[in-house]
């Protein structure tokens, strides 16, 4: 099966690339720019779904592509950014592993079906917003305490079964 890329798919790729850019900027010591890249990734992710529905471009391929981009941009990137900016520690590694596993679990649940009109558990994309806000507004001295707490809290919210309305 060959998949023809749609305009919506290109926005998904943009989200993925912005997630990678966020990590590269953090590696370069540019935490605030990293936060901006995460926000752009969130916007591109939001637009890909809107465009797919508006232009009738929704497809199974697009759904899978979106989930792969989401786990990279809003699952792996926040963990890697936290590790880069605070240093590797056992608590952060455990928090990061929980976070990444919860993100994958949340996306897998989404793949097999969502409640009509909403989501179950916090969407993984929300991590892009939360971590971007932390990078933009928190003092770097707070990162060592803030990031592990955020990772654990977000993991619990993604793995939860509470209902969230679509925006």
C-alpha positions as CSV (number, residue, x, y, z in Angstrom):
1,X,0.0,0.0,0.0
2,X,1.4,3.4,-0.9
3,X,0.2,6.4,0.9
4,X,-0.1,9.7,-0.9
5,X,0.9,12.6,1.3
6,X,-1.7,15.2,1.9
7,X,-1.5,18.8,3.1
8,X,-2.5,17.6,6.6
9,X,0.4,15.1,6.6
10,X,2.9,17.9,5.8
11,X,1.7,19.7,8.9
12,X,2.2,16.5,10.9
13,X,5.8,16.4,9.6
14,X,6.2,20.1,10.6
15,X,5.1,19.2,14.2
16,X,7.6,16.3,14.2
17,X,10.5,18.5,13.0
18,X,9.6,21.3,15.5
19,X,9.8,18.7,18.3
20,X,13.3,17.7,17.0
21,X,14.2,21.4,16.8
22,X,13.1,21.9,20.4
23,X,15.5,19.2,21.5
24,X,18.4,20.6,19.4
25,X,17.8,24.1,20.8
26,X,17.9,22.7,24.4
27,X,21.1,20.9,23.5
28,X,22.5,24.2,22.4
29,X,21.6,25.8,25.7
30,X,18.6,27.8,24.3
31,X,15.9,26.7,26.6
32,X,13.4,29.5,25.8
33,X,13.8,29.0,22.1
34,X,13.2,25.3,22.8
35,X,9.9,26.2,24.4
36,X,8.9,28.3,21.4
37,X,9.7,25.3,19.1
38,X,7.4,23.1,21.2
39,X,4.6,25.6,20.9
40,X,5.0,25.7,17.2
41,X,4.9,21.9,17.2
42,X,1.6,22.1,19.1
43,X,0.2,24.6,16.6
44,X,1.2,22.4,13.7
45,X,-0.3,19.3,15.4
46,X,-3.6,21.2,16.0
47,X,-3.6,22.4,12.3
48,X,-3.0,18.9,10.9
49,X,-6.2,17.6,12.3
50,X,-8.2,20.7,11.4
51,X,-6.9,20.6,7.8
52,X,-7.6,16.8,7.5
53,X,-11.2,17.2,8.6
54,X,-11.8,20.5,6.6
55,X,-10.3,19.1,3.4
56,X,-11.6,15.6,3.9
57,X,-8.1,14.3,4.1
58,X,-8.5,12.0,7.1
59,X,-7.0,8.6,6.6
60,X,-5.6,5.7,8.6
61,X,-2.1,6.6,7.4
62,X,-2.5,10.1,8.7
63,X,-3.8,8.9,12.0
64,X,-0.7,6.6,12.4
65,X,1.7,9.3,11.2
66,X,0.2,11.8,13.7
67,X,0.7,9.4,16.6
68,X,4.3,8.7,15.6
69,X,5.0,12.4,15.4
70,X,3.2,13.0,18.7
71,X,5.2,10.4,20.7
72,X,8.4,12.0,19.3
73,X,7.5,15.7,19.8
74,X,5.4,15.5,23.0
75,X,6.6,12.2,24.5
76,X,10.3,11.8,23.8
77,X,11.3,15.5,23.4
78,X,10.1,16.7,26.8
79,X,12.0,13.8,28.5
80,X,15.2,14.5,26.5
81,X,14.9,18.2,27.1
82,X,14.5,17.6,30.9
83,X,17.6,15.3,30.9
84,X,19.6,17.8,28.9
85,X,18.8,20.8,31.0
86,X,19.0,19.2,34.5
87,X,21.4,16.3,34.0
88,X,20.8,12.6,34.2
89,X,19.6,11.4,37.6
90,X,17.8,8.2,38.7
91,X,14.6,10.0,39.7
92,X,14.5,11.8,36.4
93,X,15.1,8.6,34.4
94,X,12.3,6.9,36.3
95,X,9.9,9.9,35.8
96,X,10.9,10.0,32.2
97,X,10.3,6.3,31.6
98,X,6.8,6.6,33.3
99,X,6.0,9.6,31.2
100,X,7.1,8.0,27.9
101,X,5.2,4.8,28.7
102,X,2.1,6.7,29.6
103,X,2.3,8.7,26.4
104,X,2.6,5.6,24.3
105,X,-0.3,4.0,26.3
106,X,-2.4,7.1,25.7
107,X,-1.7,7.1,22.0
108,X,-2.5,3.4,21.7
109,X,-5.8,3.9,23.4
110,X,-6.6,6.7,21.0
111,X,-5.7,4.5,18.0
112,X,-8.3,1.9,19.0
113,X,-11.1,4.4,19.6
114,X,-12.0,7.5,21.5
115,X,-15.2,8.5,23.2
116,X,-17.4,10.5,20.9
117,X,-16.8,14.2,21.1
118,X,-13.7,14.0,23.2
119,X,-10.7,12.1,24.6
120,X,-10.0,9.8,27.4
121,X,-7.1,11.0,29.6
122,X,-5.0,14.1,28.9
123,X,-4.0,14.3,25.2
124,X,-0.2,13.9,24.7
125,X,-0.1,17.2,22.9
126,X,-0.9,19.0,26.1
127,X,2.6,18.2,27.2
128,X,4.0,20.4,24.4
129,X,2.1,23.3,25.9
130,X,3.0,22.6,29.6
131,X,6.7,22.0,28.9
132,X,6.8,25.0,26.6
133,X,5.4,27.2,29.4
134,X,7.9,25.8,31.9
135,X,10.8,26.5,29.5
136,X,9.5,30.0,28.8
137,X,8.6,31.1,32.3
138,X,10.2,29.0,34.9
139,X,13.6,29.9,36.3
140,X,16.3,27.4,35.2
141,X,17.2,26.8,38.9
142,X,13.7,25.3,39.3
143,X,14.1,22.8,36.4
144,X,15.6,20.0,38.6
145,X,12.5,19.9,40.8
146,X,9.9,21.0,38.3
147,X,10.6,18.6,35.4
148,X,10.4,15.3,37.4
149,X,7.2,16.5,39.1
150,X,5.8,17.5,35.7
151,X,6.7,14.2,34.1
152,X,5.1,12.2,36.8
153,X,1.9,14.4,37.0
154,X,1.5,14.4,33.2
155,X,2.1,10.6,33.1
156,X,-0.8,10.1,35.6
157,X,-3.0,12.5,33.6
158,X,-2.3,10.7,30.3
159,X,-2.9,7.3,31.8
160,X,-6.1,8.3,33.5
161,X,-9.6,7.6,32.2
162,X,-11.2,11.0,32.7
163,X,-13.0,12.5,29.8
164,X,-11.6,15.5,28.0
165,X,-13.6,17.5,25.5
166,X,-12.1,18.3,22.1
167,X,-11.2,21.9,21.4
